[in-house]
C-alpha cells in the first residue's frame, strides 16, 4: 500500500520513484506507462524517452487499482428442525 500522501513532489515522480512507492519493479512501471494504464509526461527531448508521472496521474492510477471491499455473504436461513418419530 502506498503512503497516504502521494504528493511528495509537485513536479512529478520518475518511474524509479513510483516503483519504490508502489513496491514494484521499474520495468513494470514503464510497461504500465507504455500500455496507457499509468499516464506520464515524456520530458525527453531527443532519443530515449524520459517519463515523469504527475501526482494526479498517480492518484488516479492507485484509486483505479485499489481493491474494493469484498461483497457481503448472503445471509443463510435457519433450517427448520423437523422431528420425526416413527411409530
Secondary structure as UniProt FT lines:
FT   TURN            10..11
FT   HELIX           15..22
FT   HELIX           26..35
FT   STRAND          41..42
FT   STRAND          51..53
FT   HELIX           55..65
//
